[in-house]
Amino acid sequence: MRTPRHEILVDARGLEPPEPMEKVMQTLALLRPGQTIRMLLHREPFPLYAILEERGYRHDTHMEADGSYVILITQAGPATGNATE
């Protein structure tokens, strides 16, 4: 499990569009290799997924018991370890 210092929290719950998108796009510029953005939202951000993919990021989304969403965003790339083909 990652330690908190490897995560950047973006709590966008309750913000109206386009603020959540603006916040996460600004935070992507701060993301270093090995770090994760943990984005908290009150709705699922479907438009964000294509933008992340286009820019070389992957995401993992899950719904919390209260109906909010947690989106973990990382840089796409090779899996950990050195894979040689």
C-alpha positions in Angstrom: 0.0 0.0 0.0 1.3 3.5 -0.8 2.1 5.9 1.9 0.4 9.3 1.9 3.5 11.1 0.7 3.2 9.2 -2.6 -0.3 10.6 -3.1 -1.6 14.0 -3.9 -5.1 14.6 -2.7 -7.6 16.5 -4.8 -10.8 16.9 -2.9 -13.3 18.2 -5.5 -16.5 17.0 -3.8 -19.2 19.6 -4.0 -17.4 21.7 -6.7 -19.3 22.4 -9.9 -17.9 21.9 -13.4 -15.4 22.9 -14.6 -13.7 23.3 -11.2 -12.9 19.6 -10.6 -11.5 19.2 -14.1 -9.4 22.4 -13.7 -8.1 21.2 -10.3 -7.0 17.8 -11.5 -5.4 19.2 -14.7 -3.3 21.6 -12.6 -2.4 18.7 -10.3 -1.3 16.5 -13.2 1.5 19.0 -13.8 2.8 18.3 -10.3 2.7 14.5 -10.5 6.1 12.8 -10.3 6.9 9.2 -11.3 5.6 6.8 -8.6 3.1 9.3 -7.3 -0.7 8.9 -7.4 -3.4 11.5 -7.5 -6.4 10.6 -5.2 -9.3 12.6 -6.5 -12.5 12.7 -4.5 -15.7 13.6 -6.3 -19.5 13.5 -5.7 -20.1 12.2 -9.3 -18.3 10.1 -11.8 -16.1 12.2 -14.1 -16.7 10.4 -17.4 -15.2 13.3 -19.6 -11.9 13.1 -17.6 -11.2 9.4 -18.6 -10.5 10.1 -22.3 -8.4 13.2 -21.4 -6.3 11.1 -19.0 -5.8 8.4 -21.6 -4.8 10.9 -24.3 -2.2 12.4 -22.0 -0.6 9.1 -20.9 -2.3 8.5 -17.5 -4.4 5.6 -16.2 -7.1 5.7 -13.7 -8.9 3.4 -11.3 -12.3 4.5 -10.1 -14.5 3.1 -7.4 -17.7 4.3 -5.6 -17.7 4.7 -1.9 -20.6 3.6 0.3 -21.9 7.2 0.4 -22.2 7.4 -3.4 -19.1 9.6 -3.8 -16.2 8.5 -6.1 -12.5 7.9 -5.6 -10.4 8.2 -8.7 -6.7 7.1 -8.5 -4.6 8.6 -11.3 -1.1 7.4 -12.2 1.2 7.8 -15.1 0.7 5.1 -17.6 3.9 3.2 -18.5 5.7 0.0 -17.9 4.8 -2.1 -14.9 7.2 -2.0 -12.0 10.3 -3.9 -12.6 12.4 -4.2 -15.7 10.5 -6.1 -18.4 12.6 -6.9 -21.5 11.1 -8.1 -24.8 
